[in-house]
Each structure stands twice: as structure tokens, then as C-alpha cells.
């Protein structure tokens, strides 16, 4: 594993390599499934099984890690993967000043413990090192992550109604597009 940063005596944030992802694929898949089962709007709907969750990491994230277009940060608590976030900096030449925050996931059993905030703080540090001065993200409108992003200094650019199907329903939820200048 590349780099470890202690956030507290209990939380450790690591920058995962492609090899790390492969080694920890079952844990990452379990984290994604737990979040989806808890209702997180992260691109998946119920039922979300082992094959689908692991295929996401193997088919979407792993190639980006190998190509060098994404940073994958993983938070651990007591040796358990408690959360992840991705910084996608694989942008077109006229957008090399920006990056996208993707898939902030915190296991339901580890929420409200500062893990999401710690992951976002470390993500912003990586963005600065990569000379990315503008971060963008989207989140389900009214979701519990929205106030966190606002508290971290992200501003709302707009809301798109009917953006994505609900995790547990056939209704479509709005999404809030947010940004932060670093």
C-alpha cells in the first residue's frame, strides 16, 4: 500500500494501488453492498449482489487505477474497511484544473464518526498535489451527505430532477450538483 495517514488513533486512511484493490476486492464489494442495502444512492439498485458489487470495482475502478486517472482512498477502523472515496482526475485537456469526487462510501456501522470528513479532507489534499483547483460532485438531493459537503465548503450549482432511480423504489430522485474551489 502506498501511503498511510493517521486521522485518529482508530482511523487510518490509505491510498490504494491497483494491487491493493485486487487484494481487498471482497471487502470493497461488501462495503458497496452494505451502503446500497442501507439506501445510498451511488448508482446501484436493489438487489445488489456480490457479483455486481465486485464487478464495479474490477470493471470500473481497477482500469482507472491502472491507467493513473483516479485516486482511491480507503479508511480503516480496527483493521476493517470502513469507507472509501475516489478522486477522478482523468479529464480532457481544457479541464486539467478540475477533478470529480466519486463514490464517497462509509459503511452504515461506521457513520457519524468523522470518517467521511476525514476521507474528503485527504481527497482535497490529493487534489491540491495534482494541481486540481476545482472539485465537482453530485449527491442525491436531501441526502445525509449534502449537509456534510456544504459544511466542507461545497456550493450548490443546481438540482436536476428525476436524475436517478431510487435504490429501493422505482421512483426517480433529484440530484444536487456541487463544486468547491480549492
VEXDREN-2710 file (C-alpha; in Angstrom, 1 decimal):
% VEXDREN-2710
k/r/px/py/pz
1/UNK/0.0/0.0/0.0
2/UNK/1.3/3.4/-0.8
3/UNK/0.8/5.9/1.9
4/UNK/-0.8/5.9/5.3
5/UNK/-2.1/9.0/7.2
6/UNK/-3.3/8.7/10.7
7/UNK/-6.6/10.6/11.1
8/UNK/-7.0/9.5/14.7
9/UNK/-5.8/6.6/16.8
10/UNK/-8.6/4.5/15.4
11/UNK/-8.9/5.6/11.7
12/UNK/-6.2/5.1/9.1
13/UNK/-6.6/6.4/5.5
14/UNK/-4.6/4.7/2.8
15/UNK/-4.1/5.4/-0.9
16/UNK/-4.9/2.1/-2.6
17/UNK/-3.0/0.9/-5.6
18/UNK/-4.5/-1.4/-8.3
19/UNK/-2.8/-4.4/-6.5
20/UNK/-4.4/-3.3/-3.2
21/UNK/-7.8/-3.2/-4.8
22/UNK/-7.4/-6.7/-6.2
23/UNK/-6.3/-8.0/-2.7
24/UNK/-9.2/-6.3/-1.0
25/UNK/-11.9/-6.9/-3.6
26/UNK/-14.3/-8.9/-1.4
27/UNK/-14.1/-6.2/1.4
28/UNK/-14.7/-3.4/-1.1
29/UNK/-17.6/-5.3/-2.6
30/UNK/-19.1/-5.9/0.9
31/UNK/-18.8/-2.1/1.7
32/UNK/-20.6/-1.2/-1.5
33/UNK/-23.4/-3.7/-0.9
34/UNK/-23.8/-2.5/2.7
35/UNK/-24.2/1.1/1.6
36/UNK/-26.6/0.2/-1.2
37/UNK/-28.7/-2.0/1.1
38/UNK/-28.8/1.0/3.5
39/UNK/-30.3/3.1/0.7
40/UNK/-27.2/5.0/-0.5
41/UNK/-27.7/6.5/-4.0
42/UNK/-24.4/5.5/-5.6
43/UNK/-25.5/4.1/-8.9
44/UNK/-26.9/0.8/-7.8
45/UNK/-30.4/-0.5/-7.1
46/UNK/-31.6/-3.5/-5.0
47/UNK/-30.9/-6.3/-5.2
48/UNK/-27.2/-5.6/-5.3
49/UNK/-25.3/-8.9/-5.1
50/UNK/-21.7/-10.0/-4.7
51/UNK/-21.1/-10.3/-8.4
52/UNK/-22.5/-6.8/-9.2
53/UNK/-20.6/-5.1/-6.4
54/UNK/-17.3/-6.7/-7.2
55/UNK/-17.8/-6.2/-10.9
56/UNK/-18.0/-2.4/-10.2
57/UNK/-14.6/-2.4/-8.5
58/UNK/-13.0/-4.8/-11.0
59/UNK/-14.5/-3.3/-14.2
60/UNK/-14.8/0.5/-13.4
61/UNK/-12.3/1.4/-10.7
62/UNK/-9.4/-1.0/-11.4
63/UNK/-8.8/0.1/-15.0
64/UNK/-8.8/3.7/-13.9
65/UNK/-6.3/3.0/-11.2
66/UNK/-4.1/1.1/-13.6
67/UNK/-4.3/4.0/-16.1
68/UNK/-3.5/6.6/-13.5
69/UNK/-6.7/8.6/-13.7
70/UNK/-8.1/8.1/-10.3
71/UNK/-7.0/8.2/-6.6
72/UNK/-8.7/5.6/-4.4
73/UNK/-8.7/6.5/-0.7
74/UNK/-9.7/3.8/1.9
75/UNK/-10.4/4.4/5.5
76/UNK/-9.9/1.6/8.0
77/UNK/-11.2/1.3/11.6
78/UNK/-9.8/-1.5/13.6
79/UNK/-8.4/-3.2/10.5
80/UNK/-11.8/-3.2/8.8
81/UNK/-12.5/-1.1/5.6
82/UNK/-14.9/1.5/6.9
83/UNK/-15.1/3.8/3.9
84/UNK/-13.7/4.9/0.6
85/UNK/-13.8/7.8/-1.8
86/UNK/-12.4/8.4/-5.3
87/UNK/-10.8/11.4/-6.9
88/UNK/-11.3/11.2/-10.7
89/UNK/-8.7/13.4/-12.4
90/UNK/-8.8/11.8/-15.9
91/UNK/-10.1/15.0/-17.6
92/UNK/-9.9/16.5/-21.1
93/UNK/-7.0/18.9/-21.8
94/UNK/-9.2/22.0/-21.2
95/UNK/-10.3/20.7/-17.8
96/UNK/-7.0/19.7/-16.2
97/UNK/-7.7/22.2/-13.4
98/UNK/-10.6/20.1/-12.1
99/UNK/-11.4/16.7/-10.8
100/UNK/-14.6/14.8/-9.7
101/UNK/-15.4/13.4/-6.3
102/UNK/-16.8/9.9/-6.8
103/UNK/-18.4/7.3/-4.6
104/UNK/-17.9/8.6/-1.0
105/UNK/-18.9/5.4/0.8
106/UNK/-19.0/4.9/4.6
107/UNK/-20.2/1.6/6.0
108/UNK/-23.5/2.1/7.9
109/UNK/-21.9/0.7/11.0
110/UNK/-19.2/3.4/10.9
111/UNK/-21.2/6.5/10.1
112/UNK/-21.3/9.7/12.2
113/UNK/-17.7/9.1/13.4
114/UNK/-15.9/11.6/11.2
115/UNK/-14.8/9.1/8.5
116/UNK/-16.4/10.8/5.6
117/UNK/-15.0/14.2/6.6
118/UNK/-11.5/12.6/7.0
119/UNK/-11.7/11.0/3.6
120/UNK/-12.9/14.3/2.0
121/UNK/-10.1/16.2/3.7
122/UNK/-7.5/13.8/2.4
123/UNK/-9.1/13.8/-1.1
124/UNK/-8.8/17.6/-1.2
125/UNK/-5.1/17.3/-0.2
126/UNK/-4.5/14.9/-3.1
127/UNK/-6.4/17.2/-5.5
128/UNK/-4.1/20.1/-4.5
129/UNK/-1.0/18.0/-5.0
130/UNK/-2.4/17.2/-8.5
131/UNK/-2.9/20.9/-9.1
132/UNK/-6.7/20.5/-9.3
133/UNK/-8.3/23.7/-8.2
134/UNK/-11.9/22.8/-8.7
135/UNK/-13.8/19.8/-7.4
136/UNK/-17.2/18.7/-8.5
137/UNK/-19.6/16.1/-7.2
138/UNK/-23.3/15.1/-7.3
139/UNK/-25.4/13.7/-4.4
140/UNK/-29.0/12.8/-4.1
141/UNK/-30.9/15.9/-3.1
142/UNK/-31.7/15.9/0.6
143/UNK/-29.4/13.0/1.4
144/UNK/-27.5/12.9/4.6
145/UNK/-24.2/13.7/2.7
146/UNK/-25.5/17.0/1.4
147/UNK/-25.0/18.9/4.7
148/UNK/-21.5/17.4/5.1
149/UNK/-20.5/18.7/1.6
150/UNK/-21.9/22.1/2.4
151/UNK/-20.1/22.2/5.8
152/UNK/-16.8/21.3/3.9
153/UNK/-17.3/24.4/1.7
154/UNK/-19.0/22.9/-1.4
155/UNK/-21.6/25.1/-3.1
156/UNK/-24.7/24.1/-5.0
157/UNK/-24.5/24.7/-8.7
158/UNK/-28.0/23.3/-9.3
159/UNK/-30.5/20.5/-8.9
160/UNK/-31.5/18.0/-11.6
161/UNK/-35.0/16.5/-11.1
162/UNK/-35.6/12.8/-11.9
163/UNK/-31.8/12.2/-12.2
164/UNK/-31.6/8.6/-10.9
165/UNK/-33.8/5.8/-9.8
166/UNK/-34.2/5.3/-6.1
167/UNK/-32.2/2.4/-4.5
168/UNK/-35.3/0.7/-3.1
169/UNK/-38.0/2.2/-5.3
170/UNK/-39.0/2.7/-8.9
171/UNK/-39.3/6.5/-8.3
172/UNK/-36.7/8.9/-9.6
173/UNK/-34.7/11.1/-7.2
174/UNK/-33.3/14.6/-7.9
175/UNK/-29.6/15.1/-7.6
176/UNK/-27.7/18.2/-6.4
177/UNK/-24.6/19.2/-8.4
178/UNK/-21.9/20.8/-6.1
179/UNK/-18.5/22.3/-6.5
180/UNK/-15.6/23.6/-4.5
181/UNK/-12.8/25.9/-5.5
182/UNK/-9.6/24.9/-3.6
END
